[in-house]
Amino acid sequence: MLPEKPKEARVMTPEEKTRLLEVALSRPEWQVARCAAILALNTTMRGCELRGLQWKDDDLFERTLLVRRQSTKADAGAGLIPLNRDAVMALSELWNRAEALGSSEADHLVFPACENGRIDPARPMRNWRSAWRTLTRAAGLRGLRFHGLRHQAITELAESGQSNVTIMSVAGHVSREMLEHHSHIRPTAKRRVLKTLETPVQLPAVTEAPPATAARVN
């Protein structure tokens, strides 16, 4: 039997992405989920990779982050990712939170576990599922998976014209097949690219749309 085709992740429009982040700012209990989302959207990191981050992996002065990739057939090892403005701001916010909670030592986790109101900086938090579910519902994005943010970031990198080598270096991919699986170029981006092929010569205006059943020219 053929393996089941993996379900394609949802890719947000620019308006949906902006709305998600704006709504996330409206409640303090969504802070951790919001910062995690910003990091995923700006580094291509998975949720499990974010939960494994320690403060010694983060260098805000050099604006870099050491990412320990999952040990799978497709991705392995560690990689150094440059941090853009949004990622630096999210990590700075989490750092201020960590200092207030007494969990800012080098070996402490960026996303520490919290049980019964007590922080355990040596153990990673399980997830931010509850906060993520209520946040996405409030933003009108019910069903948006957190892992989809990794797909979102890779798609946006692909649409911006970055080379496959660069994207794979950032995202941790080692094969073209994995890159194609994770990126979903949107029709608007395809239309924008194809528009560059238009001739500067003035063509006759089209008065009527061709019938839908018209044969294609080979």
C-alpha positions as a LaTeX table, in Angstrom:
\begin{tabular}{lrrr}
\hline
Residue & $x$ (\AA) & $y$ (\AA) & $z$ (\AA) \\
\hline
Met1 & 0.00 & 0.00 & 0.00 \\
Leu2 & 1.14 & 3.51 & $-0.74$ \\
Pro3 & 1.88 & 5.74 & 2.26 \\
Glu4 & $-0.84$ & 8.20 & 3.10 \\
Lys5 & $-0.18$ & 11.67 & 1.71 \\
Pro6 & 0.66 & 14.06 & 4.58 \\
Lys7 & $-1.94$ & 16.71 & 5.30 \\
Glu8 & $-0.91$ & 20.09 & 3.95 \\
Ala9 & $-0.53$ & 22.81 & 6.54 \\
Arg10 & $-2.64$ & 25.92 & 6.36 \\
Val11 & $-0.84$ & 29.03 & 5.15 \\
Met12 & $-2.19$ & 32.30 & 6.48 \\
Thr13 & $-2.72$ & 35.38 & 4.39 \\
Pro14 & $-0.77$ & 38.49 & 5.46 \\
Glu15 & $-4.00$ & 39.86 & 6.96 \\
Glu16 & $-4.62$ & 36.69 & 8.98 \\
Lys17 & $-1.05$ & 36.64 & 10.25 \\
Thr18 & $-1.28$ & 40.27 & 11.39 \\
Arg19 & $-4.63$ & 39.63 & 13.07 \\
Leu20 & $-3.26$ & 36.61 & 14.93 \\
Leu21 & $-0.37$ & 38.58 & 16.40 \\
Glu22 & $-2.50$ & 41.60 & 17.23 \\
Val23 & $-5.11$ & 39.49 & 19.04 \\
Ala24 & $-2.32$ & 37.66 & 20.91 \\
Leu25 & $-1.31$ & 40.98 & 22.47 \\
Ser26 & $-4.72$ & 41.51 & 24.02 \\
Arg27 & $-4.36$ & 39.02 & 26.91 \\
Pro28 & $-1.35$ & 38.52 & 29.23 \\
Glu29 & $-2.08$ & 34.78 & 29.54 \\
Trp30 & $-1.24$ & 34.43 & 25.85 \\
Gln31 & 2.27 & 35.87 & 26.25 \\
Val32 & 4.15 & 32.57 & 26.10 \\
Ala33 & 2.14 & 31.26 & 23.14 \\
Arg34 & 2.56 & 34.59 & 21.34 \\
Cys35 & 6.33 & 34.69 & 21.83 \\
Ala36 & 6.62 & 31.06 & 20.76 \\
Ala37 & 4.58 & 31.83 & 17.65 \\
Ile38 & 6.78 & 34.81 & 16.77 \\
Leu39 & 9.89 & 32.67 & 17.10 \\
Ala40 & 8.41 & 29.90 & 14.95 \\
Leu41 & 7.35 & 32.41 & 12.29 \\
Asn42 & 10.81 & 34.00 & 12.21 \\
Thr43 & 13.13 & 31.01 & 12.63 \\
Thr44 & 11.17 & 28.03 & 11.16 \\
Met45 & 11.60 & 26.22 & 14.50 \\
Arg46 & 9.31 & 23.40 & 15.59 \\
Gly47 & 7.47 & 23.51 & 18.89 \\
Cys48 & 9.64 & 20.73 & 20.35 \\
Glu49 & 12.79 & 22.65 & 19.36 \\
Leu50 & 11.49 & 25.79 & 21.04 \\
Arg51 & 10.69 & 23.89 & 24.23 \\
Gly52 & 14.25 & 22.54 & 24.30 \\
Leu53 & 15.87 & 25.98 & 24.07 \\
Gln54 & 18.16 & 27.02 & 26.92 \\
Trp55 & 19.32 & 30.56 & 27.58 \\
Lys56 & 22.90 & 29.56 & 26.73 \\
Asp57 & 21.67 & 28.89 & 23.17 \\
Asp58 & 20.62 & 32.52 & 22.80 \\
Asp59 & 23.04 & 35.36 & 22.05 \\
Leu60 & 21.09 & 38.60 & 21.84 \\
Phe61 & 24.28 & 40.62 & 21.39 \\
Glu62 & 25.30 & 38.66 & 18.29 \\
Arg63 & 21.63 & 38.13 & 17.38 \\
Thr64 & 22.02 & 34.38 & 16.89 \\
Leu65 & 20.31 & 31.26 & 18.20 \\
Leu66 & 21.68 & 27.74 & 18.39 \\
Val67 & 18.97 & 25.31 & 17.33 \\
Arg68 & 19.26 & 21.63 & 18.22 \\
Arg69 & 17.38 & 19.93 & 15.41 \\
Gln70 & 15.33 & 16.79 & 15.87 \\
Ser71 & 17.24 & 13.61 & 15.20 \\
Thr72 & 15.20 & 12.26 & 12.27 \\
Lys73 & 15.97 & 11.01 & 8.79 \\
Ala74 & 15.35 & 14.47 & 7.38 \\
Asp75 & 16.84 & 16.75 & 10.01 \\
Ala76 & 19.59 & 16.31 & 12.55 \\
Gly77 & 22.32 & 18.06 & 14.46 \\
Ala78 & 22.44 & 21.70 & 15.44 \\
Gly79 & 22.46 & 24.92 & 13.48 \\
Leu80 & 23.12 & 28.58 & 14.14 \\
Ile81 & 20.27 & 30.83 & 13.02 \\
Pro82 & 20.62 & 34.62 & 12.76 \\
Leu83 & 17.82 & 36.43 & 14.56 \\
Asn84 & 15.78 & 39.13 & 12.91 \\
Arg85 & 14.16 & 42.03 & 14.75 \\
Asp86 & 10.92 & 40.22 & 15.63 \\
Ala87 & 12.74 & 37.18 & 17.01 \\
Val88 & 15.05 & 39.37 & 19.12 \\
Met89 & 12.07 & 41.24 & 20.55 \\
Ala90 & 10.28 & 37.98 & 21.45 \\
Leu91 & 13.37 & 36.56 & 23.15 \\
Ser92 & 13.95 & 39.83 & 25.01 \\
Glu93 & 10.40 & 39.69 & 26.33 \\
Leu94 & 10.88 & 36.09 & 27.44 \\
Trp95 & 14.19 & 37.05 & 29.08 \\
Asn96 & 12.49 & 39.75 & 31.14 \\
Arg97 & 9.89 & 37.18 & 32.16 \\
Ala98 & 12.60 & 34.68 & 33.09 \\
Glu99 & 14.43 & 37.22 & 35.26 \\
Ala100 & 11.20 & 38.02 & 37.10 \\
Leu101 & 10.59 & 34.30 & 37.69 \\
Gly102 & 14.19 & 33.51 & 38.68 \\
Ser103 & 14.74 & 31.21 & 35.71 \\
Ser104 & 17.37 & 33.06 & 33.70 \\
Glu105 & 20.49 & 30.96 & 34.35 \\
Ala106 & 22.41 & 29.71 & 31.32 \\
Asp107 & 21.17 & 26.13 & 31.72 \\
His108 & 17.58 & 27.17 & 32.38 \\
Leu109 & 14.99 & 26.58 & 29.70 \\
Val110 & 13.48 & 29.47 & 27.78 \\
Phe111 & 10.07 & 27.80 & 28.06 \\
Pro112 & 10.16 & 26.21 & 31.55 \\
Ala113 & 7.52 & 23.95 & 33.04 \\
Cys114 & 4.96 & 25.51 & 35.34 \\
Glu115 & 2.88 & 23.32 & 37.65 \\
Asn116 & 0.56 & 24.65 & 40.33 \\
Gly117 & 2.00 & 28.09 & 39.84 \\
Arg118 & 5.60 & 26.95 & 40.43 \\
Ile119 & 8.28 & 27.30 & 37.75 \\
Asp120 & 10.73 & 24.45 & 37.17 \\
Pro121 & 13.44 & 25.91 & 34.89 \\
Ala122 & 15.11 & 22.51 & 34.48 \\
Arg123 & 12.07 & 20.92 & 32.85 \\
Pro124 & 10.48 & 22.04 & 29.59 \\
Met125 & 6.83 & 22.98 & 29.48 \\
Arg126 & 4.70 & 20.32 & 27.85 \\
Asn127 & 3.00 & 22.63 & 25.38 \\
Trp128 & 0.93 & 25.79 & 25.08 \\
Arg129 & $-2.02$ & 23.96 & 23.52 \\
Ser130 & $-4.81$ & 25.47 & 25.62 \\
Ala131 & $-3.61$ & 29.03 & 25.13 \\
Trp132 & $-3.02$ & 28.40 & 21.43 \\
Arg133 & $-6.51$ & 26.98 & 20.94 \\
Thr134 & $-8.27$ & 29.91 & 22.60 \\
Leu135 & $-5.99$ & 32.41 & 20.86 \\
Thr136 & $-6.61$ & 31.05 & 17.36 \\
Arg137 & $-10.35$ & 30.92 & 17.98 \\
Ala138 & $-10.35$ & 34.54 & 19.15 \\
Ala139 & $-8.42$ & 35.49 & 15.99 \\
Gly140 & $-10.92$ & 33.68 & 13.75 \\
Leu141 & $-8.35$ & 31.03 & 12.83 \\
Arg142 & $-9.91$ & 27.97 & 14.40 \\
Gly143 & $-7.98$ & 24.81 & 13.54 \\
Leu144 & $-4.66$ & 26.54 & 12.82 \\
Arg145 & $-1.95$ & 24.22 & 14.11 \\
Phe146 & 1.15 & 25.58 & 15.82 \\
His147 & 3.32 & 23.37 & 13.62 \\
Gly148 & 1.79 & 25.17 & 10.65 \\
Leu149 & 3.80 & 28.26 & 11.59 \\
Arg150 & 6.95 & 26.44 & 10.46 \\
His151 & 5.30 & 25.80 & 7.10 \\
Gln152 & 4.24 & 29.46 & 7.03 \\
Ala153 & 7.82 & 30.65 & 7.51 \\
Ile154 & 9.25 & 28.31 & 4.88 \\
Thr155 & 6.54 & 29.30 & 2.41 \\
Glu156 & 7.25 & 32.99 & 2.91 \\
Leu157 & 10.98 & 32.40 & 2.43 \\
Ala158 & 10.29 & 30.51 & $-0.79$ \\
Glu159 & 7.94 & 33.21 & $-2.05$ \\
Ser160 & 10.53 & 35.90 & $-1.35$ \\
Gly161 & 12.85 & 34.27 & $-3.88$ \\
Gln162 & 15.41 & 32.80 & $-1.49$ \\
Ser163 & 17.49 & 29.94 & $-2.86$ \\
Asn164 & 16.73 & 26.36 & $-1.86$ \\
Val165 & 20.18 & 26.08 & $-0.28$ \\
Thr166 & 19.54 & 29.10 & 1.94 \\
Ile167 & 16.08 & 27.92 & 3.00 \\
Met168 & 17.33 & 24.42 & 3.75 \\
Ser169 & 20.20 & 25.87 & 5.79 \\
Val170 & 17.78 & 27.89 & 7.91 \\
Ala171 & 15.05 & 25.27 & 8.23 \\
Gly172 & 17.34 & 22.29 & 8.70 \\
His173 & 16.22 & 20.40 & 5.60 \\
Val174 & 18.71 & 18.19 & 3.81 \\
Ser175 & 16.66 & 17.23 & 0.77 \\
Arg176 & 14.70 & 18.96 & $-1.98$ \\
Glu177 & 11.77 & 16.61 & $-1.34$ \\
Met178 & 11.43 & 17.77 & 2.27 \\
Leu179 & 11.60 & 21.39 & 1.17 \\
Glu180 & 8.80 & 20.84 & $-1.33$ \\
His181 & 6.72 & 19.14 & 1.35 \\
His182 & 7.04 & 22.05 & 3.77 \\
Ser183 & 6.59 & 24.95 & 1.36 \\
His184 & 3.26 & 25.80 & $-0.26$ \\
Ile185 & 3.61 & 28.63 & $-2.75$ \\
Arg186 & 0.39 & 30.62 & $-2.77$ \\
Pro187 & $-1.43$ & 31.57 & $-6.02$ \\
Thr188 & $-0.83$ & 35.27 & $-5.36$ \\
Ala189 & 2.91 & 34.69 & $-5.26$ \\
Lys190 & 2.78 & 32.64 & $-8.46$ \\
Arg191 & 0.77 & 35.39 & $-10.14$ \\
Arg192 & 3.34 & 37.98 & $-9.05$ \\
Val193 & 6.20 & 35.92 & $-10.47$ \\
Leu194 & 4.44 & 35.26 & $-13.77$ \\
Lys195 & 3.63 & 38.94 & $-14.12$ \\
Thr196 & 7.35 & 39.58 & $-14.57$ \\
Leu197 & 7.14 & 37.62 & $-17.84$ \\
Glu198 & 4.67 & 40.03 & $-19.41$ \\
Thr199 & 5.89 & 41.79 & $-22.54$ \\
Pro200 & 6.28 & 45.58 & $-22.49$ \\
Val201 & 4.70 & 45.68 & $-25.95$ \\
Gln202 & 1.13 & 47.00 & $-25.95$ \\
Leu203 & $-1.18$ & 44.13 & $-26.87$ \\
Pro204 & $-4.75$ & 44.43 & $-28.20$ \\
Ala205 & $-7.30$ & 44.78 & $-25.44$ \\
Val206 & $-9.38$ & 41.70 & $-24.69$ \\
Thr207 & $-13.07$ & 42.54 & $-25.05$ \\
Glu208 & $-14.47$ & 39.18 & $-24.02$ \\
Ala209 & $-13.20$ & 36.46 & $-21.74$ \\
Pro210 & $-12.41$ & 33.23 & $-23.61$ \\
Pro211 & $-14.85$ & 30.40 & $-23.00$ \\
Ala212 & $-13.91$ & 28.09 & $-20.15$ \\
Thr213 & $-13.93$ & 25.09 & $-22.48$ \\
Ala214 & $-11.51$ & 26.62 & $-25.00$ \\
Ala215 & $-8.71$ & 24.24 & $-25.94$ \\
Arg216 & $-5.25$ & 25.07 & $-24.68$ \\
Val217 & $-2.56$ & 25.91 & $-27.19$ \\
Asn218 & 0.29 & 23.40 & $-27.02$ \\
\hline
\end{tabular}
